[in-house]
Structures are given as structure tokens and as C-alpha cells.
Amino acid sequence: MIIAGIQEVWYILLCKVVKTRLRPMTIYKKKRYTDYNSINLYGTYDFSLGNHQFKIMAGFNQESSYQETMEALSYGQAVIEVPSLGSGTSTLKATDKYNEFSVRGGFFRVNTTIRINICWK
């Protein structure tokens, strides 16, 4: 039983060594940040002047977005048990992205009604 235990430990160590040599351990890290806000406001107002009735609607809308992405790959980790981007012994590959868009607008509408009194005789 002791020999079987030693063989099992040796096999695990051998697999790590072979795995490290044939296929280097890779660390992949991705960070993403998104900031989004949206404002939509509108209102209506009814009033009349003499025989005229008015209804006014006005509004404002705004959209904004902000996004950043950072991806990094580190190949050939020196210490497999402690993964770190800085502990790679081979290539370090990093990409960076940035996006931003914004929309702003306003609108209005006026409805009117005229009352006309027609007398038919």
C-alpha cells in the first residue's frame, strides 16, 4: 500500500512536469467596465384662450454609454500554484478597447382646437 501511494504521487508530479513542458500554462484575465445612464422627461400642459384650446407637450431625452475592456494573456507560468500575469516566463499579450457614444434630443408638439359657433336658421 505504501508503494502504491508513492507511485500515485510520482504520477501526479510527472503529469505536471510533462504538461508544463508540452503545453505551457496560460493565465487569461479580462476586466470590463460599463457606465450607462438614460434620462427621459416629458410633460403636457393644457390651457385655453377665448375660443381656442391648446395642448402643449415638450420633452427631453438623453443617452450615454462608456465602456472599457482590458484582456491579458500570460504564457509559461513559472509557479502554477500561484497564477499571476507577471510570473509568466514567455509571451505576455494584452489588448485594450474603449467605446463611447452619446445621444441628446428635445421635442415638442402643439395641438389646438378652435370652437366655432354656427347658428343654423
C-alpha positions as CSV (number, residue, x, y, z in Angstrom):
1,M,0.0,0.0,0.0
2,I,2.8,2.4,0.7
3,I,4.4,1.8,-2.7
4,A,1.0,2.5,-4.4
5,G,0.8,5.8,-2.6
6,I,4.3,6.7,-3.7
7,Q,3.5,5.8,-7.3
8,E,0.4,7.9,-7.3
9,V,2.3,10.9,-6.0
10,W,5.0,10.4,-8.6
11,Y,2.4,10.1,-11.3
12,I,0.9,13.5,-10.3
13,L,4.3,15.2,-10.3
14,L,5.2,13.6,-13.6
15,C,1.9,14.8,-15.2
16,K,2.6,18.4,-14.1
17,V,6.1,18.3,-15.5
18,V,5.0,16.8,-18.8
19,K,2.1,19.2,-19.0
20,T,4.3,22.2,-18.4
21,R,6.8,21.2,-21.0
22,L,4.5,20.3,-23.8
23,R,1.8,22.8,-23.1
24,P,2.7,25.9,-21.1
25,M,0.2,27.0,-18.5
26,T,-1.7,30.1,-19.6
27,I,-3.4,32.8,-17.5
28,Y,-6.2,34.8,-19.0
29,K,-7.6,37.9,-17.3
30,K,-10.4,40.1,-18.5
31,K,-11.6,43.3,-17.0
32,R,-14.7,45.2,-18.2
33,Y,-16.2,48.5,-17.1
34,T,-19.6,49.9,-18.4
35,D,-21.2,53.1,-17.4
36,Y,-24.6,53.9,-18.8
37,N,-27.2,56.5,-18.0
38,S,-30.5,57.5,-19.6
39,I,-32.9,60.4,-18.9
40,N,-36.3,60.7,-20.5
41,L,-38.5,63.6,-19.4
42,Y,-41.7,65.0,-20.9
43,G,-44.7,67.0,-19.8
44,T,-48.0,68.3,-21.1
45,Y,-49.9,71.5,-20.4
46,D,-53.5,72.3,-21.3
47,F,-54.9,75.8,-21.4
48,S,-57.5,77.9,-23.3
49,L,-57.6,81.4,-24.6
50,G,-61.1,82.5,-25.6
51,N,-62.5,80.0,-28.1
52,H,-59.1,78.3,-28.6
53,Q,-57.9,75.3,-26.6
54,F,-54.2,74.4,-26.6
55,K,-52.3,71.4,-25.5
56,I,-48.5,71.6,-25.4
57,M,-46.2,68.6,-25.0
58,A,-42.5,69.0,-24.6
59,G,-39.7,66.6,-23.7
60,F,-36.0,65.9,-23.4
61,N,-34.2,62.6,-23.8
62,Q,-30.5,61.8,-23.3
63,E,-28.5,58.5,-23.5
64,S,-24.9,58.0,-22.7
65,S,-22.6,55.0,-22.7
66,Y,-19.0,54.3,-21.6
67,Q,-17.2,51.0,-21.9
68,E,-13.6,49.9,-21.4
69,T,-12.2,46.4,-21.8
70,M,-8.8,45.0,-21.0
71,E,-7.7,41.5,-21.8
72,A,-4.3,39.9,-21.0
73,L,-2.8,36.5,-21.6
74,S,0.4,35.4,-19.9
75,Y,2.1,32.2,-21.2
76,G,4.5,29.8,-19.4
77,Q,3.7,30.3,-15.8
78,A,6.7,29.8,-13.5
79,V,4.7,28.8,-10.5
80,I,1.5,27.0,-11.5
81,E,0.0,27.1,-7.9
82,V,0.3,30.9,-7.8
83,P,-1.1,32.2,-11.0
84,S,-0.1,35.8,-11.9
85,L,0.2,37.8,-15.1
86,G,3.7,38.9,-14.1
87,S,5.0,35.4,-13.3
88,G,4.9,34.2,-16.9
89,T,8.2,33.1,-18.5
90,S,7.1,33.5,-22.1
91,T,4.9,35.9,-24.1
92,L,2.6,38.5,-22.4
93,K,-0.2,39.5,-24.8
94,A,-2.5,42.4,-23.9
95,T,-5.4,44.1,-25.7
96,D,-7.3,47.2,-24.8
97,K,-10.6,48.6,-26.1
98,Y,-12.6,51.8,-25.5
99,N,-16.1,52.8,-26.7
100,E,-18.2,55.8,-26.0
101,F,-21.4,57.2,-27.5
102,S,-24.0,59.8,-26.6
103,V,-27.4,60.9,-27.8
104,R,-29.3,64.0,-26.8
105,G,-32.5,65.4,-28.1
106,G,-35.6,67.5,-27.4
107,F,-39.0,67.5,-28.9
108,F,-42.3,69.4,-28.7
109,R,-45.9,69.3,-30.1
110,V,-48.7,71.8,-30.0
111,N,-52.3,70.8,-30.5
112,T,-55.0,73.4,-31.0
113,T,-58.8,73.3,-31.2
114,I,-60.9,76.2,-32.3
115,R,-64.6,76.4,-31.2
116,I,-66.8,78.0,-33.8
117,N,-70.4,78.6,-33.0
118,I,-72.5,78.2,-36.1
119,C,-76.2,79.1,-35.9
120,W,-78.4,77.4,-38.5
121,K,-81.7,79.1,-39.1
